[in-house]
Amino acid sequence: MPTFDADVIVIGAGSMGSAVLWRLATRGADVLGIDRFEPGHDRGSGHGESRMIRTAYFEHPSYVPLVQASWRLWRELERATGTDLLTRTGALMLGPPGGPLVKGALAAAAEHRLPHTVLDRAALAERFPQHPLDPGEVGVFEPEAGVLRPEAAIRAMADAATAAGARLATDRVVEAIEPSEAGVVVHSGGRELTARYAVVCAGAWTPQLLPQLRQLLRVERQVPMWFPATNPGDYAPARFPVFVRELADGFVYGVPAMDGRTVKLGRHHGGVITTADTVDRTVQATDIEALAPVVRRLLPGLDPDPVRAAVCLYTNSPDGHFVVGALPGWPNLTLVSACSGHGFKFAPAIGEVVADLVLDGRTDYPIGLFDPARLLA
Ligand SMILES: Cc1cc2nc3c(=O)[nH]c(=O)nc-3n(C[C@H](O)[C@H](O)[C@H](O)COP(=O)(O)OP(=O)(O)OC[C@H]3O[C@@H](n4cnc5c(N)ncnc54)[C@H](O)[C@@H]3O)c2cc1C
């Protein structure tokens, strides 16, 4: 029997990697995580104070069982670590009734019998007057939605992983991974670490680490911003659900005033294509110009001058669905990537999926949409 430095090495302990470490360690695996930064850092995709969690998933109904598992696991993590990570606010999907947002949310709600309410313009004006709709637009309200605190959640998953026996090496860069006869070899800081299995959760650095994906994955710069509310009470989590709104030129999303003063807004996509190492991390006037007119027109209760902003990264697959599973021809390596700007909410369920794949060779979760082979065929 070969001896390894760890049974499983997880490369990247950010949003997905910390979840994979947590779920593998909880199931007794001998697991080592390696990250170039400390958990909860602000250089990748898992920072910016808030992440939405929604259940009536407009992107595809097959995500629903995964988000339902994640709700359960986020609550388990809160109990295990004594942290407050998830606030339930409900969600509003706003837009034309025939558009992908409203139609997709209703399809997911119908397929999985999820509680929801369709609100026409008048009903929405009564219940959520913060959002004046255009004629013909509608809203879908679903109660099973809310806000996650990403930095605290990543730290909590890393803490829960180490408490369950995982080892975590930070301030360490993995330069390369290669297959070996018995498993994998991970090159880091002049050392060669061996494992039976590797899981790559490198987020926006994935195209650099796995050159076969360089032409397929696109890293996109995103700049959400915080806008002060004239009457902050109207935008409190209990009165202002998270929302996504479909506009003629794309989707805008928002999160209630978690700090009691400001509402976070962002455009979903439409950012500059970049790389994790060369991205412009300063906020430009063009970033503000992309959002301020939306605030003026759609959210008149907010001041269109943002008080702060965060530069963050999406890693996009060509079809917008995640990439989770073994790379073709490389059964000892599982890739978790390209969460295409909507992955955070699923982190603990993806951790479970990977634990299933690594320890049992299969999973009951519906992950057919995420097969890496669809990109590399
Ligand atoms: C502005 C913005 C808003 C978003 N909003 C939402 C939302 O509302 N809801 C939602 O569900 N999702 C949302 N997302 C998406 C979600 O945050 C991402 O899908 C998720 O964070 C991706 O996680 P990850 O683990 O792939 O990347 P990361 O969390 O960035 O983790 C990658 C880790 O790998 C490490 N790493 C990389 N390469 C190496 C290496 N060679 N050696 C060592 N370590 C390495 C990095 O240091 C990093 O810690 C949003 C994303 C952004 C940018």
The ligand as a MOL file (V3000), in Angstrom:
LIG
                    3D

  0  0  0     0  0            999 V3000
M  V30 BEGIN CTAB
M  V30 COUNTS 53 58 0 0 0
M  V30 BEGIN ATOM
M  V30 1 C -20.1100 40.1570 -6.3370 0
M  V30 2 C -20.5430 38.7250 -6.1710 0
M  V30 3 C -21.8260 38.4590 -5.7160 0
M  V30 4 C -22.2490 37.1390 -5.5700 0
M  V30 5 N -23.5020 36.8970 -5.0820 0
M  V30 6 C -23.8850 35.6320 -4.8420 0
M  V30 7 C -25.1120 35.3940 -4.2020 0
M  V30 8 O -25.8610 36.3240 -3.8620 0
M  V30 9 N -25.4610 34.1060 -3.9430 0
M  V30 10 C -24.6460 33.0580 -4.2950 0
M  V30 11 O -25.0330 31.9180 -4.0380 0
M  V30 12 N -23.4750 33.2570 -4.9070 0
M  V30 13 C -23.0610 34.5220 -5.1740 0
M  V30 14 N -21.8580 34.7640 -5.7490 0
M  V30 15 C -21.0470 33.6330 -6.2170 0
M  V30 16 C -20.2630 32.9640 -5.1220 0
M  V30 17 O -19.7370 33.8900 -4.2070 0
M  V30 18 C -19.1780 32.1290 -5.7980 0
M  V30 19 O -19.8030 31.1960 -6.6650 0
M  V30 20 C -18.3410 31.3750 -4.7780 0
M  V30 21 O -17.8110 32.2450 -3.8120 0
M  V30 22 C -17.1960 30.6650 -5.5130 0
M  V30 23 O -16.4510 29.9640 -4.5600 0
M  V30 24 P -15.0490 29.3180 -4.9000 0
M  V30 25 O -14.7150 28.4380 -3.7670 0
M  V30 26 O -15.0820 28.7620 -6.2810 0
M  V30 27 O -14.0220 30.5740 -4.9480 0
M  V30 28 P -13.2940 31.2960 -3.7160 0
M  V30 29 O -14.2280 31.4720 -2.5890 0
M  V30 30 O -12.6300 32.5130 -4.2820 0
M  V30 31 O -12.1960 30.2490 -3.2680 0
M  V30 32 C -11.0920 29.9040 -4.0720 0
M  V30 33 C -9.9250 29.7120 -3.1060 0
M  V30 34 O -8.8550 29.0480 -3.7520 0
M  V30 35 C -7.6400 29.5950 -3.2850 0
M  V30 36 N -6.6490 29.2920 -4.3060 0
M  V30 37 C -6.7680 29.4870 -5.6360 0
M  V30 38 N -5.6990 29.0180 -6.2920 0
M  V30 39 C -4.8750 28.5120 -5.3520 0
M  V30 40 C -3.5920 27.9040 -5.4250 0
M  V30 41 N -2.9830 27.6980 -6.6040 0
M  V30 42 N -2.9870 27.5290 -4.2770 0
M  V30 43 C -3.6020 27.7320 -3.0650 0
M  V30 44 N -4.8430 28.3070 -2.9430 0
M  V30 45 C -5.4590 28.6840 -4.0800 0
M  V30 46 C -7.9550 31.0840 -3.1610 0
M  V30 47 O -7.0460 31.7470 -2.3110 0
M  V30 48 C -9.3710 31.0390 -2.6080 0
M  V30 49 O -9.3880 31.0620 -1.1840 0
M  V30 50 C -21.3880 36.0740 -5.9020 0
M  V30 51 C -20.0860 36.3370 -6.3470 0
M  V30 52 C -19.6550 37.6460 -6.4670 0
M  V30 53 C -18.2520 37.9250 -6.9520 0
M  V30 END ATOM
M  V30 BEGIN BOND
M  V30 1 1 1 2
M  V30 2 1 2 3
M  V30 3 2 2 52
M  V30 4 2 3 4
M  V30 5 1 4 5
M  V30 6 1 4 50
M  V30 7 2 5 6
M  V30 8 1 6 7
M  V30 9 1 6 13
M  V30 10 2 7 8
M  V30 11 1 7 9
M  V30 12 1 9 10
M  V30 13 2 10 11
M  V30 14 1 10 12
M  V30 15 2 12 13
M  V30 16 1 13 14
M  V30 17 1 14 15
M  V30 18 1 14 50
M  V30 19 1 15 16
M  V30 20 1 16 17
M  V30 21 1 16 18
M  V30 22 1 18 19
M  V30 23 1 18 20
M  V30 24 1 20 21
M  V30 25 1 20 22
M  V30 26 1 22 23
M  V30 27 1 23 24
M  V30 28 2 24 25
M  V30 29 1 24 26
M  V30 30 1 24 27
M  V30 31 1 27 28
M  V30 32 2 28 29
M  V30 33 1 28 30
M  V30 34 1 28 31
M  V30 35 1 31 32
M  V30 36 1 32 33
M  V30 37 1 33 34
M  V30 38 1 33 48
M  V30 39 1 34 35
M  V30 40 1 35 36
M  V30 41 1 35 46
M  V30 42 1 36 37
M  V30 43 1 36 45
M  V30 44 2 37 38
M  V30 45 1 38 39
M  V30 46 1 39 40
M  V30 47 2 39 45
M  V30 48 1 40 41
M  V30 49 2 40 42
M  V30 50 1 42 43
M  V30 51 2 43 44
M  V30 52 1 44 45
M  V30 53 1 46 47
M  V30 54 1 46 48
M  V30 55 1 48 49
M  V30 56 2 50 51
M  V30 57 1 51 52
M  V30 58 1 52 53
M  V30 END BOND
M  V30 END CTAB
M  END
